[in-house]
Amino acid sequence: MKPTIAIEYCPKCGWMLRAAYMAQELLTTFTDEISGVLLKPSETGGTYIITINEVQVFDRKEMGRFPEIKEVKQLVRDIVSPEKNLGHSDKSS
């Protein structure tokens, strides 16, 4: 089964567009590797958490910042398709 990515965001903070942008980028980059991206409005203020099959890979509150899309793609790739080359979004050697 292909993994599902969830982006839980705070709608009161106005972070839906940020979550939708990240979902679009992930769906474009990992078309064949994931089953989909779920956008999940949080009931807890300030939430921005990214999970893969319910395993947390990024939490804005823990990190003290939002992730960059390049970073998110690398985190997802490392779990769902470690051999995938991300081109210009890949880590520097």
PDB file of N, CA, C and O in Angstrom:
ATOM      1  N   MET A   1       0.836  -1.194   0.000  1.00  0.00           N
ATOM      2  CA  MET A   1       0.000   0.000   0.000  1.00  0.00           C
ATOM      3  C   MET A   1       0.876   1.251   0.000  1.00  0.00           C
ATOM      4  O   MET A   1       1.882   1.329   0.704  1.00  0.00           O
ATOM      5  N   LYS A   2       0.475   2.198  -0.788  1.00  0.00           N
ATOM      6  CA  LYS A   2       1.185   3.468  -0.844  1.00  0.00           C
ATOM      7  C   LYS A   2       0.849   4.297   0.393  1.00  0.00           C
ATOM      8  O   LYS A   2      -0.284   4.269   0.873  1.00  0.00           O
ATOM      9  N   PRO A   3       1.832   5.032   0.909  1.00  0.00           N
ATOM     10  CA  PRO A   3       1.584   5.840   2.104  1.00  0.00           C
ATOM     11  C   PRO A   3       0.717   7.063   1.831  1.00  0.00           C
ATOM     12  O   PRO A   3       0.636   7.555   0.706  1.00  0.00           O
ATOM     13  N   THR A   4       0.073   7.538   2.891  1.00  0.00           N
ATOM     14  CA  THR A   4      -0.713   8.762   2.850  1.00  0.00           C
ATOM     15  C   THR A   4      -0.022   9.808   3.711  1.00  0.00           C
ATOM     16  O   THR A   4       0.391   9.527   4.836  1.00  0.00           O
ATOM     17  N   ILE A   5       0.096  11.002   3.177  1.00  0.00           N
ATOM     18  CA  ILE A   5       0.691  12.116   3.906  1.00  0.00           C
ATOM     19  C   ILE A   5      -0.457  12.973   4.431  1.00  0.00           C
ATOM     20  O   ILE A   5      -1.421  13.233   3.711  1.00  0.00           O
ATOM     21  N   ALA A   6      -0.354  13.407   5.676  1.00  0.00           N
ATOM     22  CA  ALA A   6      -1.356  14.316   6.243  1.00  0.00           C
ATOM     23  C   ALA A   6      -0.660  15.600   6.679  1.00  0.00           C
ATOM     24  O   ALA A   6       0.418  15.574   7.272  1.00  0.00           O
ATOM     25  N   ILE A   7      -1.298  16.709   6.373  1.00  0.00           N
ATOM     26  CA  ILE A   7      -0.819  18.007   6.842  1.00  0.00           C
ATOM     27  C   ILE A   7      -1.926  18.580   7.722  1.00  0.00           C
ATOM     28  O   ILE A   7      -2.984  18.984   7.240  1.00  0.00           O
ATOM     29  N   GLU A   8      -1.652  18.604   9.019  1.00  0.00           N
ATOM     30  CA  GLU A   8      -2.605  19.166   9.981  1.00  0.00           C
ATOM     31  C   GLU A   8      -2.200  20.611  10.229  1.00  0.00           C
ATOM     32  O   GLU A   8      -1.061  20.895  10.600  1.00  0.00           O
ATOM     33  N   TYR A   9      -3.143  21.518  10.022  1.00  0.00           N
ATOM     34  CA  TYR A   9      -2.836  22.941  10.077  1.00  0.00           C
ATOM     35  C   TYR A   9      -3.895  23.682  10.896  1.00  0.00           C
ATOM     36  O   TYR A   9      -5.007  23.191  11.091  1.00  0.00           O
ATOM     37  N   CYS A  10      -3.527  24.868  11.369  1.00  0.00           N
ATOM     38  CA  CYS A  10      -4.442  25.708  12.136  1.00  0.00           C
ATOM     39  C   CYS A  10      -5.227  26.611  11.183  1.00  0.00           C
ATOM     40  O   CYS A  10      -4.649  27.521  10.588  1.00  0.00           O
ATOM     41  N   PRO A  11      -6.537  26.375  11.027  1.00  0.00           N
ATOM     42  CA  PRO A  11      -7.316  27.231  10.133  1.00  0.00           C
ATOM     43  C   PRO A  11      -7.482  28.652  10.686  1.00  0.00           C
ATOM     44  O   PRO A  11      -7.600  29.605   9.916  1.00  0.00           O
ATOM     45  N   LYS A  12      -7.490  28.794  12.006  1.00  0.00           N
ATOM     46  CA  LYS A  12      -7.639  30.119  12.618  1.00  0.00           C
ATOM     47  C   LYS A  12      -6.417  30.995  12.364  1.00  0.00           C
ATOM     48  O   LYS A  12      -6.506  32.222  12.381  1.00  0.00           O
ATOM     49  N   CYS A  13      -5.270  30.347  12.127  1.00  0.00           N
ATOM     50  CA  CYS A  13      -4.032  31.081  11.852  1.00  0.00           C
ATOM     51  C   CYS A  13      -3.905  31.426  10.370  1.00  0.00           C
ATOM     52  O   CYS A  13      -2.995  32.154   9.975  1.00  0.00           O
ATOM     53  N   GLY A  14      -4.819  30.903   9.551  1.00  0.00           N
ATOM     54  CA  GLY A  14      -4.775  31.180   8.122  1.00  0.00           C
ATOM     55  C   GLY A  14      -3.741  30.366   7.361  1.00  0.00           C
ATOM     56  O   GLY A  14      -3.198  30.828   6.358  1.00  0.00           O
ATOM     57  N   TRP A  15      -3.469  29.163   7.832  1.00  0.00           N
ATOM     58  CA  TRP A  15      -2.416  28.348   7.234  1.00  0.00           C
ATOM     59  C   TRP A  15      -2.919  27.333   6.212  1.00  0.00           C
ATOM     60  O   TRP A  15      -2.152  26.472   5.781  1.00  0.00           O
ATOM     61  N   MET A  16      -4.180  27.413   5.816  1.00  0.00           N
ATOM     62  CA  MET A  16      -4.707  26.466   4.843  1.00  0.00           C
ATOM     63  C   MET A  16      -4.000  26.602   3.492  1.00  0.00           C
ATOM     64  O   MET A  16      -3.679  25.590   2.870  1.00  0.00           O
ATOM     65  N   LEU A  17      -3.755  27.817   3.031  1.00  0.00           N
ATOM     66  CA  LEU A  17      -3.099  27.996   1.737  1.00  0.00           C
ATOM     67  C   LEU A  17      -1.683  27.435   1.741  1.00  0.00           C
ATOM     68  O   LEU A  17      -1.241  26.856   0.749  1.00  0.00           O
ATOM     69  N   ARG A  18      -0.978  27.602   2.838  1.00  0.00           N
ATOM     70  CA  ARG A  18       0.374  27.034   2.969  1.00  0.00           C
ATOM     71  C   ARG A  18       0.297  25.507   2.886  1.00  0.00           C
ATOM     72  O   ARG A  18       1.097  24.876   2.195  1.00  0.00           O
ATOM     73  N   ALA A  19      -0.663  24.923   3.588  1.00  0.00           N
ATOM     74  CA  ALA A  19      -0.832  23.465   3.568  1.00  0.00           C
ATOM     75  C   ALA A  19      -1.220  22.978   2.171  1.00  0.00           C
ATOM     76  O   ALA A  19      -0.722  21.950   1.712  1.00  0.00           O
ATOM     77  N   ALA A  20      -2.098  23.705   1.502  1.00  0.00           N
ATOM     78  CA  ALA A  20      -2.532  23.331   0.153  1.00  0.00           C
ATOM     79  C   ALA A  20      -1.370  23.408  -0.831  1.00  0.00           C
ATOM     80  O   ALA A  20      -1.235  22.548  -1.701  1.00  0.00           O
ATOM     81  N   TYR A  21      -0.542  24.421  -0.698  1.00  0.00           N
ATOM     82  CA  TYR A  21       0.642  24.548  -1.557  1.00  0.00           C
ATOM     83  C   TYR A  21       1.567  23.358  -1.361  1.00  0.00           C
ATOM     84  O   TYR A  21       2.038  22.763  -2.330  1.00  0.00           O
ATOM     85  N   MET A  22       1.826  23.013  -0.103  1.00  0.00           N
ATOM     86  CA  MET A  22       2.699  21.865   0.161  1.00  0.00           C
ATOM     87  C   MET A  22       2.084  20.574  -0.360  1.00  0.00           C
ATOM     88  O   MET A  22       2.793  19.726  -0.902  1.00  0.00           O
ATOM     89  N   ALA A  23       0.783  20.416  -0.203  1.00  0.00           N
ATOM     90  CA  ALA A  23       0.105  19.228  -0.727  1.00  0.00           C
ATOM     91  C   ALA A  23       0.283  19.144  -2.240  1.00  0.00           C
ATOM     92  O   ALA A  23       0.583  18.075  -2.771  1.00  0.00           O
ATOM     93  N   GLN A  24       0.102  20.252  -2.927  1.00  0.00           N
ATOM     94  CA  GLN A  24       0.265  20.292  -4.387  1.00  0.00           C
ATOM     95  C   GLN A  24       1.681  19.887  -4.782  1.00  0.00           C
ATOM     96  O   GLN A  24       1.867  19.081  -5.694  1.00  0.00           O
ATOM     97  N   GLU A  25       2.660  20.436  -4.109  1.00  0.00           N
ATOM     98  CA  GLU A  25       4.065  20.106  -4.409  1.00  0.00           C
ATOM     99  C   GLU A  25       4.352  18.622  -4.176  1.00  0.00           C
ATOM    100  O   GLU A  25       5.027  17.983  -4.983  1.00  0.00           O
ATOM    101  N   LEU A  26       3.840  18.081  -3.078  1.00  0.00           N
ATOM    102  CA  LEU A  26       4.067  16.666  -2.777  1.00  0.00           C
ATOM    103  C   LEU A  26       3.363  15.759  -3.770  1.00  0.00           C
ATOM    104  O   LEU A  26       3.926  14.748  -4.191  1.00  0.00           O
ATOM    105  N   LEU A  27       2.141  16.105  -4.150  1.00  0.00           N
ATOM    106  CA  LEU A  27       1.407  15.302  -5.129  1.00  0.00           C
ATOM    107  C   LEU A  27       2.100  15.325  -6.490  1.00  0.00           C
ATOM    108  O   LEU A  27       2.107  14.320  -7.200  1.00  0.00           O
ATOM    109  N   THR A  28       2.675  16.453  -6.849  1.00  0.00           N
ATOM    110  CA  THR A  28       3.392  16.567  -8.118  1.00  0.00           C
ATOM    111  C   THR A  28       4.693  15.773  -8.090  1.00  0.00           C
ATOM    112  O   THR A  28       5.015  15.069  -9.048  1.00  0.00           O
ATOM    113  N   THR A  29       5.432  15.883  -7.007  1.00  0.00           N
ATOM    114  CA  THR A  29       6.740  15.229  -6.897  1.00  0.00           C
ATOM    115  C   THR A  29       6.630  13.727  -6.698  1.00  0.00           C
ATOM    116  O   THR A  29       7.439  12.969  -7.233  1.00  0.00           O
ATOM    117  N   PHE A  30       5.633  13.286  -5.932  1.00  0.00           N
ATOM    118  CA  PHE A  30       5.522  11.869  -5.560  1.00  0.00           C
ATOM    119  C   PHE A  30       4.272  11.210  -6.142  1.00  0.00           C
ATOM    120  O   PHE A  30       3.622  10.407  -5.473  1.00  0.00           O
ATOM    121  N   THR A  31       3.942  11.544  -7.370  1.00  0.00           N
ATOM    122  CA  THR A  31       2.734  11.038  -8.038  1.00  0.00           C
ATOM    123  C   THR A  31       2.600   9.526  -7.938  1.00  0.00           C
ATOM    124  O   THR A  31       1.520   9.022  -7.627  1.00  0.00           O
ATOM    125  N   ASP A  32       3.676   8.796  -8.195  1.00  0.00           N
ATOM    126  CA  ASP A  32       3.626   7.334  -8.227  1.00  0.00           C
ATOM    127  C   ASP A  32       3.917   6.679  -6.880  1.00  0.00           C
ATOM    128  O   ASP A  32       3.709   5.476  -6.718  1.00  0.00           O
ATOM    129  N   GLU A  33       4.399   7.464  -5.908  1.00  0.00           N
ATOM    130  CA  GLU A  33       4.854   6.876  -4.649  1.00  0.00           C
ATOM    131  C   GLU A  33       3.875   7.004  -3.484  1.00  0.00           C
ATOM    132  O   GLU A  33       4.007   6.284  -2.495  1.00  0.00           O
ATOM    133  N   ILE A  34       2.899   7.902  -3.578  1.00  0.00           N
ATOM    134  CA  ILE A  34       1.959   8.101  -2.461  1.00  0.00           C
ATOM    135  C   ILE A  34       0.514   7.930  -2.926  1.00  0.00           C
ATOM    136  O   ILE A  34       0.201   8.095  -4.105  1.00  0.00           O
ATOM    137  N   SER A  35      -0.349   7.600  -1.983  1.00  0.00           N
ATOM    138  CA  SER A  35      -1.764   7.443  -2.324  1.00  0.00           C
ATOM    139  C   SER A  35      -2.505   8.779  -2.277  1.00  0.00           C
ATOM    140  O   SER A  35      -3.568   8.921  -2.883  1.00  0.00           O
ATOM    141  N   GLY A  36      -1.949   9.755  -1.562  1.00  0.00           N
ATOM    142  CA  GLY A  36      -2.594  11.058  -1.505  1.00  0.00           C
ATOM    143  C   GLY A  36      -2.082  11.890  -0.352  1.00  0.00           C
ATOM    144  O   GLY A  36      -1.273  11.442   0.461  1.00  0.00           O
ATOM    145  N   VAL A  37      -2.582  13.127  -0.305  1.00  0.00           N
ATOM    146  CA  VAL A  37      -2.258  14.051   0.782  1.00  0.00           C
ATOM    147  C   VAL A  37      -3.566  14.522   1.396  1.00  0.00           C
ATOM    148  O   VAL A  37      -4.458  14.999   0.694  1.00  0.00           O
ATOM    149  N   LEU A  38      -3.672  14.386   2.700  1.00  0.00           N
ATOM    150  CA  LEU A  38      -4.854  14.795   3.444  1.00  0.00           C
ATOM    151  C   LEU A  38      -4.586  16.142   4.107  1.00  0.00           C
ATOM    152  O   LEU A  38      -3.599  16.296   4.826  1.00  0.00           O
ATOM    153  N   LEU A  39      -5.453  17.108   3.868  1.00  0.00           N
ATOM    154  CA  LEU A  39      -5.384  18.384   4.577  1.00  0.00           C
ATOM    155  C   LEU A  39      -6.352  18.304   5.746  1.00  0.00           C
ATOM    156  O   LEU A  39      -7.551  18.097   5.559  1.00  0.00           O
ATOM    157  N   LYS A  40      -5.825  18.469   6.950  1.00  0.00           N
ATOM    158  CA  LYS A  40      -6.609  18.237   8.157  1.00  0.00           C
ATOM    159  C   LYS A  40      -6.628  19.495   9.034  1.00  0.00           C
ATOM    160  O   LYS A  40      -5.622  19.814   9.669  1.00  0.00           O
ATOM    161  N   PRO A  41      -7.755  20.210   9.078  1.00  0.00           N
ATOM    162  CA  PRO A  41      -7.840  21.369   9.965  1.00  0.00           C
ATOM    163  C   PRO A  41      -7.722  20.927  11.429  1.00  0.00           C
ATOM    164  O   PRO A  41      -8.387  19.983  11.855  1.00  0.00           O
ATOM    165  N   SER A  42      -6.883  21.609  12.181  1.00  0.00           N
ATOM    166  CA  SER A  42      -6.669  21.265  13.582  1.00  0.00           C
ATOM    167  C   SER A  42      -7.603  22.059  14.481  1.00  0.00           C
ATOM    168  O   SER A  42      -7.999  23.177  14.154  1.00  0.00           O
ATOM    169  N   GLU A  43      -7.941  21.477  15.595  1.00  0.00           N
ATOM    170  CA  GLU A  43      -8.720  22.182  16.606  1.00  0.00           C
ATOM    171  C   GLU A  43      -7.809  22.868  17.616  1.00  0.00           C
ATOM    172  O   GLU A  43      -8.278  23.594  18.493  1.00  0.00           O
ATOM    173  N   THR A  44      -6.492  22.634  17.487  1.00  0.00           N
ATOM    174  CA  THR A  44      -5.507  23.222  18.383  1.00  0.00           C
ATOM    175  C   THR A  44      -4.801  24.363  17.667  1.00  0.00           C
ATOM    176  O   THR A  44      -4.233  24.168  16.592  1.00  0.00           O
ATOM    177  N   GLY A  45      -4.835  25.533  18.248  1.00  0.00           N
ATOM    178  CA  GLY A  45      -4.213  26.704  17.645  1.00  0.00           C
ATOM    179  C   GLY A  45      -2.720  26.544  17.447  1.00  0.00           C
ATOM    180  O   GLY A  45      -2.035  25.946  18.276  1.00  0.00           O
ATOM    181  N   GLY A  46      -2.216  27.084  16.338  1.00  0.00           N
ATOM    182  CA  GLY A  46      -0.790  27.078  16.066  1.00  0.00           C
ATOM    183  C   GLY A  46      -0.243  25.780  15.521  1.00  0.00           C
ATOM    184  O   GLY A  46       0.972  25.634  15.384  1.00  0.00           O
ATOM    185  N   THR A  47      -1.104  24.838  15.209  1.00  0.00           N
ATOM    186  CA  THR A  47      -0.661  23.519  14.752  1.00  0.00           C
ATOM    187  C   THR A  47      -0.272  23.525  13.284  1.00  0.00           C
ATOM    188  O   THR A  47      -0.985  24.073  12.443  1.00  0.00           O
ATOM    189  N   TYR A  48       0.856  22.916  12.987  1.00  0.00           N
ATOM    190  CA  TYR A  48       1.267  22.629  11.612  1.00  0.00           C
ATOM    191  C   TYR A  48       2.154  21.394  11.691  1.00  0.00           C
ATOM    192  O   TYR A  48       3.360  21.490  11.922  1.00  0.00           O
ATOM    193  N   ILE A  49       1.530  20.228  11.495  1.00  0.00           N
ATOM    194  CA  ILE A  49       2.210  18.939  11.659  1.00  0.00           C
ATOM    195  C   ILE A  49       2.070  18.143  10.370  1.00  0.00           C
ATOM    196  O   ILE A  49       0.990  18.064   9.786  1.00  0.00           O
ATOM    197  N   ILE A  50       3.173  17.557   9.938  1.00  0.00           N
ATOM    198  CA  ILE A  50       3.170  16.701   8.752  1.00  0.00           C
ATOM    199  C   ILE A  50       3.460  15.274   9.204  1.00  0.00           C
ATOM    200  O   ILE A  50       4.427  15.012   9.919  1.00  0.00           O
ATOM    201  N   THR A  51       2.591  14.352   8.765  1.00  0.00           N
ATOM    202  CA  THR A  51       2.777  12.940   9.098  1.00  0.00           C
ATOM    203  C   THR A  51       2.718  12.097   7.824  1.00  0.00           C
ATOM    204  O   THR A  51       2.119  12.486   6.822  1.00  0.00           O
ATOM    205  N   ILE A  52       3.354  10.941   7.896  1.00  0.00           N
ATOM    206  CA  ILE A  52       3.267   9.940   6.836  1.00  0.00           C
ATOM    207  C   ILE A  52       2.770   8.673   7.499  1.00  0.00           C
ATOM    208  O   ILE A  52       3.433   8.114   8.373  1.00  0.00           O
ATOM    209  N   ASN A  53       1.593   8.222   7.078  1.00  0.00           N
ATOM    210  CA  ASN A  53       0.951   7.066   7.715  1.00  0.00           C
ATOM    211  C   ASN A  53       0.939   7.207   9.234  1.00  0.00           C
ATOM    212  O   ASN A  53       1.263   6.267   9.960  1.00  0.00           O
ATOM    213  N   GLU A  54       0.567   8.378   9.694  1.00  0.00           N
ATOM    214  CA  GLU A  54       0.410   8.708  11.111  1.00  0.00           C
ATOM    215  C   GLU A  54       1.726   8.767  11.889  1.00  0.00           C
ATOM    216  O   GLU A  54       1.709   8.844  13.118  1.00  0.00           O
ATOM    217  N   VAL A  55       2.868   8.732  11.192  1.00  0.00           N
ATOM    218  CA  VAL A  55       4.173   8.897  11.831  1.00  0.00           C
ATOM    219  C   VAL A  55       4.613  10.335  11.593  1.00  0.00           C
ATOM    220  O   VAL A  55       4.767  10.759  10.447  1.00  0.00           O
ATOM    221  N   GLN A  56       4.813  11.079  12.665  1.00  0.00           N
ATOM    222  CA  GLN A  56       5.152  12.496  12.556  1.00  0.00           C
ATOM    223  C   GLN A  56       6.542  12.681  11.965  1.00  0.00           C
ATOM    224  O   GLN A  56       7.506  12.059  12.412  1.00  0.00           O
ATOM    225  N   VAL A  57       6.637  13.551  10.944  1.00  0.00           N
ATOM    226  CA  VAL A  57       7.935  13.872  10.353  1.00  0.00           C
ATOM    227  C   VAL A  57       8.316  15.333  10.551  1.00  0.00           C
ATOM    228  O   VAL A  57       9.488  15.690  10.435  1.00  0.00           O
ATOM    229  N   PHE A  58       7.319  16.194  10.855  1.00  0.00           N
ATOM    230  CA  PHE A  58       7.628  17.602  11.123  1.00  0.00           C
ATOM    231  C   PHE A  58       6.532  18.210  11.983  1.00  0.00           C
ATOM    232  O   PHE A  58       5.344  17.979  11.754  1.00  0.00           O
ATOM    233  N   ASP A  59       6.949  18.997  12.984  1.00  0.00           N
ATOM    234  CA  ASP A  59       6.019  19.723  13.854  1.00  0.00           C
ATOM    235  C   ASP A  59       6.543  21.147  14.011  1.00  0.00           C
ATOM    236  O   ASP A  59       7.639  21.358  14.530  1.00  0.00           O
ATOM    237  N   ARG A  60       5.763  22.108  13.565  1.00  0.00           N
ATOM    238  CA  ARG A  60       6.169  23.507  13.627  1.00  0.00           C
ATOM    239  C   ARG A  60       6.499  23.954  15.048  1.00  0.00           C
ATOM    240  O   ARG A  60       7.459  24.693  15.263  1.00  0.00           O
ATOM    241  N   LYS A  61       5.702  23.504  16.014  1.00  0.00           N
ATOM    242  CA  LYS A  61       5.939  23.925  17.399  1.00  0.00           C
ATOM    243  C   LYS A  61       7.258  23.370  17.933  1.00  0.00           C
ATOM    244  O   LYS A  61       7.985  24.078  18.630  1.00  0.00           O
ATOM    245  N   GLU A  62       7.579  22.115  17.617  1.00  0.00           N
ATOM    246  CA  GLU A  62       8.830  21.513  18.086  1.00  0.00           C
ATOM    247  C   GLU A  62      10.046  22.166  17.428  1.00  0.00           C
ATOM    248  O   GLU A  62      11.073  22.382  18.071  1.00  0.00           O
ATOM    249  N   MET A  63       9.912  22.476  16.135  1.00  0.00           N
ATOM    250  CA  MET A  63      11.041  23.036  15.387  1.00  0.00           C
ATOM    251  C   MET A  63      11.153  24.553  15.539  1.00  0.00           C
ATOM    252  O   MET A  63      12.214  25.129  15.299  1.00  0.00           O
ATOM    253  N   GLY A  64      10.054  25.198  15.939  1.00  0.00           N
ATOM    254  CA  GLY A  64      10.081  26.641  16.107  1.00  0.00           C
ATOM    255  C   GLY A  64      10.039  27.417  14.797  1.00  0.00           C
ATOM    256  O   GLY A  64      10.403  28.591  14.741  1.00  0.00           O
ATOM    257  N   ARG A  65       9.584  26.733  13.734  1.00  0.00           N
ATOM    258  CA  ARG A  65       9.539  27.352  12.413  1.00  0.00           C
ATOM    259  C   ARG A  65       8.704  26.485  11.473  1.00  0.00           C
ATOM    260  O   ARG A  65       8.360  25.346  11.787  1.00  0.00           O
ATOM    261  N   PHE A  66       8.390  27.057  10.313  1.00  0.00           N
ATOM    262  CA  PHE A  66       7.751  26.285   9.252  1.00  0.00           C
ATOM    263  C   PHE A  66       8.830  25.583   8.440  1.00  0.00           C
ATOM    264  O   PHE A  66       9.958  26.071   8.356  1.00  0.00           O
ATOM    265  N   PRO A  67       8.498  24.449   7.845  1.00  0.00           N
ATOM    266  CA  PRO A  67       9.480  23.792   6.982  1.00  0.00           C
ATOM    267  C   PRO A  67       9.520  24.462   5.608  1.00  0.00           C
ATOM    268  O   PRO A  67       8.526  25.024   5.149  1.00  0.00           O
ATOM    269  N   GLU A  68      10.656  24.393   4.979  1.00  0.00           N
ATOM    270  CA  GLU A  68      10.780  24.796   3.580  1.00  0.00           C
ATOM    271  C   GLU A  68      10.298  23.622   2.729  1.00  0.00           C
ATOM    272  O   GLU A  68      10.417  22.471   3.151  1.00  0.00           O
ATOM    273  N   ILE A  69       9.761  23.888   1.549  1.00  0.00           N
ATOM    274  CA  ILE A  69       9.236  22.812   0.721  1.00  0.00           C
ATOM    275  C   ILE A  69      10.346  21.829   0.335  1.00  0.00           C
ATOM    276  O   ILE A  69      10.100  20.626   0.246  1.00  0.00           O
ATOM    277  N   LYS A  70      11.543  22.323   0.110  1.00  0.00           N
ATOM    278  CA  LYS A  70      12.678  21.447  -0.199  1.00  0.00           C
ATOM    279  C   LYS A  70      12.909  20.454   0.933  1.00  0.00           C
ATOM    280  O   LYS A  70      13.150  19.271   0.692  1.00  0.00           O
ATOM    281  N   GLU A  71      12.835  20.938   2.156  1.00  0.00           N
ATOM    282  CA  GLU A  71      13.023  20.100   3.338  1.00  0.00           C
ATOM    283  C   GLU A  71      11.922  19.044   3.442  1.00  0.00           C
ATOM    284  O   GLU A  71      12.199  17.883   3.741  1.00  0.00           O
ATOM    285  N   VAL A  72      10.678  19.446   3.196  1.00  0.00           N
ATOM    286  CA  VAL A  72       9.552  18.507   3.263  1.00  0.00           C
ATOM    287  C   VAL A  72       9.709  17.409   2.216  1.00  0.00           C
ATOM    288  O   VAL A  72       9.490  16.232   2.503  1.00  0.00           O
ATOM    289  N   LYS A  73      10.090  17.799   1.005  1.00  0.00           N
ATOM    290  CA  LYS A  73      10.286  16.805  -0.049  1.00  0.00           C
ATOM    291  C   LYS A  73      11.376  15.809   0.331  1.00  0.00           C
ATOM    292  O   LYS A  73      11.241  14.615   0.063  1.00  0.00           O
ATOM    293  N   GLN A  74      12.447  16.284   0.948  1.00  0.00           N
ATOM    294  CA  GLN A  74      13.521  15.397   1.369  1.00  0.00           C
ATOM    295  C   GLN A  74      13.051  14.447   2.477  1.00  0.00           C
ATOM    296  O   GLN A  74      13.373  13.259   2.453  1.00  0.00           O
ATOM    297  N   LEU A  75      12.294  14.968   3.442  1.00  0.00           N
ATOM    298  CA  LEU A  75      11.771  14.128   4.524  1.00  0.00           C
ATOM    299  C   LEU A  75      10.855  13.044   3.974  1.00  0.00           C
ATOM    300  O   LEU A  75      10.948  11.883   4.373  1.00  0.00           O
ATOM    301  N   VAL A  76       9.971  13.425   3.056  1.00  0.00           N
ATOM    302  CA  VAL A  76       9.036  12.464   2.464  1.00  0.00           C
ATOM    303  C   VAL A  76       9.799  11.441   1.634  1.00  0.00           C
ATOM    304  O   VAL A  76       9.573  10.237   1.763  1.00  0.00           O
ATOM    305  N   ARG A  77      10.698  11.917   0.784  1.00  0.00           N
ATOM    306  CA  ARG A  77      11.484  11.014  -0.057  1.00  0.00           C
ATOM    307  C   ARG A  77      12.237   9.980   0.773  1.00  0.00           C
ATOM    308  O   ARG A  77      12.241   8.796   0.436  1.00  0.00           O
ATOM    309  N   ASP A  78      12.874  10.420   1.857  1.00  0.00           N
ATOM    310  CA  ASP A  78      13.671   9.516   2.687  1.00  0.00           C
ATOM    311  C   ASP A  78      12.837   8.376   3.248  1.00  0.00           C
ATOM    312  O   ASP A  78      13.380   7.321   3.575  1.00  0.00           O
ATOM    313  N   ILE A  79      11.529   8.569   3.368  1.00  0.00           N
ATOM    314  CA  ILE A  79      10.643   7.530   3.904  1.00  0.00           C
ATOM    315  C   ILE A  79       9.954   6.741   2.798  1.00  0.00           C
ATOM    316  O   ILE A  79       9.928   5.511   2.849  1.00  0.00           O
ATOM    317  N   VAL A  80       9.401   7.418   1.808  1.00  0.00           N
ATOM    318  CA  VAL A  80       8.558   6.721   0.826  1.00  0.00           C
ATOM    319  C   VAL A  80       9.308   6.209  -0.395  1.00  0.00           C
ATOM    320  O   VAL A  80       8.859   5.261  -1.040  1.00  0.00           O
ATOM    321  N   SER A  81      10.452   6.824  -0.727  1.00  0.00           N
ATOM    322  CA  SER A  81      11.179   6.425  -1.932  1.00  0.00           C
ATOM    323  C   SER A  81      12.638   6.866  -1.836  1.00  0.00           C
ATOM    324  O   SER A  81      13.062   7.768  -2.558  1.00  0.00           O
ATOM    325  N   PRO A  82      13.421   6.226  -0.936  1.00  0.00           N
ATOM    326  CA  PRO A  82      14.790   6.679  -0.663  1.00  0.00           C
ATOM    327  C   PRO A  82      15.690   6.782  -1.899  1.00  0.00           C
ATOM    328  O   PRO A  82      16.643   7.561  -1.904  1.00  0.00           O
ATOM    329  N   GLU A  83      15.400   6.014  -2.932  1.00  0.00           N
ATOM    330  CA  GLU A  83      16.245   6.026  -4.131  1.00  0.00           C
ATOM    331  C   GLU A  83      15.895   7.166  -5.094  1.00  0.00           C
ATOM    332  O   GLU A  83      16.632   7.411  -6.050  1.00  0.00           O
ATOM    333  N   LYS A  84      14.791   7.857  -4.855  1.00  0.00           N
ATOM    334  CA  LYS A  84      14.314   8.901  -5.767  1.00  0.00           C
ATOM    335  C   LYS A  84      15.235  10.116  -5.741  1.00  0.00           C
ATOM    336  O   LYS A  84      15.595  10.616  -4.675  1.00  0.00           O
ATOM    337  N   ASN A  85      15.611  10.584  -6.930  1.00  0.00           N
ATOM    338  CA  ASN A  85      16.402  11.788  -7.074  1.00  0.00           C
ATOM    339  C   ASN A  85      15.447  12.977  -7.172  1.00  0.00           C
ATOM    340  O   ASN A  85      14.542  12.981  -8.006  1.00  0.00           O
ATOM    341  N   LEU A  86      15.645  13.974  -6.332  1.00  0.00           N
ATOM    342  CA  LEU A  86      14.780  15.152  -6.320  1.00  0.00           C
ATOM    343  C   LEU A  86      15.321  16.301  -7.169  1.00  0.00           C
ATOM    344  O   LEU A  86      14.787  17.409  -7.136  1.00  0.00           O
ATOM    345  N   GLY A  87      16.363  16.036  -7.912  1.00  0.00           N
ATOM    346  CA  GLY A  87      16.934  17.081  -8.757  1.00  0.00           C
ATOM    347  C   GLY A  87      17.432  18.249  -7.939  1.00  0.00           C
ATOM    348  O   GLY A  87      18.179  18.055  -6.980  1.00  0.00           O
ATOM    349  N   HIS A  88      17.034  19.464  -8.296  1.00  0.00           N
ATOM    350  CA  HIS A  88      17.517  20.666  -7.613  1.00  0.00           C
ATOM    351  C   HIS A  88      17.044  20.763  -6.164  1.00  0.00           C
ATOM    352  O   HIS A  88      17.596  21.532  -5.378  1.00  0.00           O
ATOM    353  N   SER A  89      16.016  19.978  -5.811  1.00  0.00           N
ATOM    354  CA  SER A  89      15.536  19.995  -4.418  1.00  0.00           C
ATOM    355  C   SER A  89      16.281  19.011  -3.530  1.00  0.00           C
ATOM    356  O   SER A  89      15.987  18.891  -2.341  1.00  0.00           O
ATOM    357  N   ASP A  90      17.249  18.306  -4.114  1.00  0.00           N
ATOM    358  CA  ASP A  90      17.947  17.287  -3.336  1.00  0.00           C
ATOM    359  C   ASP A  90      18.998  17.895  -2.424  1.00  0.00           C
ATOM    360  O   ASP A  90      19.433  19.031  -2.613  1.00  0.00           O
ATOM    361  N   LYS A  91      19.400  17.103  -1.422  1.00  0.00           N
ATOM    362  CA  LYS A  91      20.432  17.531  -0.490  1.00  0.00           C
ATOM    363  C   LYS A  91      21.751  17.741  -1.219  1.00  0.00           C
ATOM    364  O   LYS A  91      22.039  17.057  -2.201  1.00  0.00           O
ATOM    365  N   SER A  92      22.533  18.667  -0.747  1.00  0.00           N
ATOM    366  CA  SER A  92      23.867  18.874  -1.313  1.00  0.00           C
ATOM    367  C   SER A  92      24.771  17.744  -0.861  1.00  0.00           C
ATOM    368  O   SER A  92      24.671  17.274   0.272  1.00  0.00           O
ATOM    369  N   SER A  93      25.638  17.316  -1.735  1.00  0.00           N
ATOM    370  CA  SER A  93      26.584  16.237  -1.400  1.00  0.00           C
ATOM    371  C   SER A  93      27.721  16.751  -0.563  1.00  0.00           C
ATOM    372  O   SER A  93      28.608  15.984  -0.190  1.00  0.00           O
TER     373      SER A  93
END
